[in-house]
């Protein structure tokens, strides 16, 4: 009996010896290891809401694992190409940025989860704080 308990304890301790926890790759929240469509649910300037009322005038952002993002207005989806930008994420600085076009746009990450992303502009690089949600099922 004592030998069984000793062997079980030895097995348990040796099994837990070399385990390490890998940090979460925050990029996976944006693109789910492939691509993910996010709806710009809110566009806020301070306490003023500039979000289009009709869904067809709202924008989506498609994040790809390749670190490319495509911006589309729902009304023109399928008839016009989206605006392509590259994106980067620095979790230690709580920043998400987009490159491409005339200038980079950098946001402070207020919230980053699978269900909601809240991005506040840094250095006046954008006018609006944006709230992203996964594209809803209708």
Secondary structure, 3 states (H helix, E strand, C coil): CHHHHHHHHHHHHHHCCCCCCCCCCCHHHHHCCCEEEEEEEEEEECCEECCCCCHHHCEEEEEECCCEEEEEEHHHECCECCEEEEEEEECCCCEEEEECCCCCEEEEEEEECCCCEEEEECCCCCCCEEEEEECCCC
